[in-house]
């Protein structure tokens, strides 16, 4: 129902409300308890067989894809998970091959950021897939490797995602839907391939589309936001590249996550992201400094905080970030990385990414206000 405002009503009654609002009606353990099953399986099996690093990679894939159950594409909660699994597999391959020391990282970051910005005009489930693809690119760039190692890591991440899809489908009784979706992928791919091969005018139509693409892009409402997103992650990726530290991928990742169309949203996300990260870093550091857990204990703590990350994802962004940071610190500690160092670097890089997003947004607002207004002569 439409609402009206009068002179006594503030223009922005909800301005920065995300900072202090906790929507506890969204809090639930039902689906999160399902989501942590494949994560725990990956982590504990990896520790048990003496390959905790492989377990944390697969568990990370399962964790990422688990958020897709709250998304929808074509009224299906499995399509986002399936699409994201394929997207993170591809982004892992490209990110690791690109690495974080060359300028190709910046180019890839700009492309991925722009695509994600354009996809925000589509359904939330589709834009979520684009977001996870960009995040995965940044994370994978921290681990440059040859093709064999790259393929192995991508398969582990994809395997964790596939396990999450399978267990979620079993527990939510979505196996018939999963089978139908997989058949649809095969059928659609076959039809598209046959159409491409059998069409005499396919090349001509492709050229026409490429020529019309710039004009089509300008008609998309999110095109200005996509440009700002590309600039934001491009600058953040360049800072990451120049720093040369592995944990620096948090800079472009944070910049991408907090950059929003409205400045109030960008400020709120940056504030909550940095605040939640600092709080999570302190909590996890206290655990790791005063307690010396074995790998099974670390796997248990990572699974525990993954549960709370899922459960608070839609309650409050800062609270969610607190649990997310703790999950990541314990997860990476399985790979014999010093937990306090991880927490410290994550806090610094998250702060840097948030500041970059805010500065770019403020500059965009300044440029818009300084631009001379030219009213059209006729509608």
Secondary structure, 3 states (H helix, E strand, C coil): CCCCCCCCCCCCCCCCHHHHCCCHHHCCCHHHHHHHHHHHHHHHHHHHCCCHHHHHHHHHHHHHHHHHHHCCECCECCHHHHHHHHHHHHHHHHHHHHCCCCCHHHHHHHHHHHHHHHHCCCCHHHHHHHHHHHHHHHHHHCCCCCHHHHHHHHHHHHHHHHHHHHHHHHHCCCHHHHHHHHHHHHHHHHHHHHHHHHCCCHHHHHHHHHHHHHHHHHCCCCHHHHHHHHHHHHHHHHHHHHHCCHHHHHHHHHHHHHCCCCHHHHHHHHHHHHHHHHHHHHHHHHHHHHCCCCHHHHHHHHHHHHHHHHHHCCCCHHHHHHHHHHHHHHHHHCCCCCHHHHHHHHHHHHHHHHHHHHHHHHHHHHHHHHCCCCCCCCC
